[in-house]
Amino acid sequence: MKLLIICIAMALFLCDFADAKLIGKSDSESENSNEYWCGTARLRKLEEERRALNDALQKFHEKSMG
């Protein structure tokens, strides 16, 4: 069960990361464009969500272990 949760979280993170990379071109080409900043903000939000999932998983693991 724990492994399944980890796999799903990682798959969602990697898919969204790949989408964000496709939105923005390269840092030098799109540094001032809206696409670059939207991609950066999206990555930041995804990182926060990943941390929250990891925290919840850690609490679940601690609770189930004892």
C-alpha positions in Angstrom: 0.0 0.0 0.0 2.8 2.4 0.9 4.7 1.6 -2.2 1.6 2.2 -4.3 1.2 5.7 -2.8 4.8 6.5 -3.4 4.6 5.3 -7.0 1.5 7.3 -7.7 3.0 10.4 -6.1 6.2 10.1 -8.1 4.3 9.5 -11.4 2.2 12.5 -10.9 5.2 14.6 -10.0 7.2 13.4 -13.0 4.3 13.9 -15.4 3.7 17.4 -14.2 7.4 18.2 -14.3 7.6 17.0 -17.9 4.6 19.2 -18.8 6.1 22.2 -17.2 9.4 21.7 -19.1 7.4 21.5 -22.4 5.6 24.7 -21.6 8.8 26.8 -21.1 11.4 26.7 -23.8 14.9 27.3 -22.4 15.8 29.6 -19.6 17.6 32.0 -21.9 14.8 32.1 -24.5 11.8 32.6 -22.2 13.2 34.1 -19.0 10.9 37.1 -19.3 7.9 35.3 -20.9 4.7 34.3 -19.1 5.3 30.7 -20.1 8.5 30.6 -18.1 7.0 32.1 -15.0 3.9 30.0 -15.1 6.1 26.9 -15.4 8.3 28.0 -12.5 5.2 28.7 -10.3 3.7 25.3 -11.2 6.9 23.5 -10.3 7.1 25.4 -7.0 3.4 24.3 -6.3 4.2 20.7 -7.2 7.2 20.7 -4.9 5.0 21.9 -2.1 2.4 19.2 -2.9 5.2 16.5 -3.0 6.4 17.6 0.4 2.9 17.4 1.8 2.4 13.9 0.4 5.8 12.8 1.8 4.9 14.2 5.2 1.5 12.5 5.2 3.1 9.2 4.1 5.7 9.6 6.9 3.0 10.1 9.5 1.1 7.2 8.2 4.2 5.0 8.3 5.0 6.1 11.9 1.4 5.5 13.0 1.3 2.0 11.4 4.6 1.0 12.9 3.7 1.8 16.4 
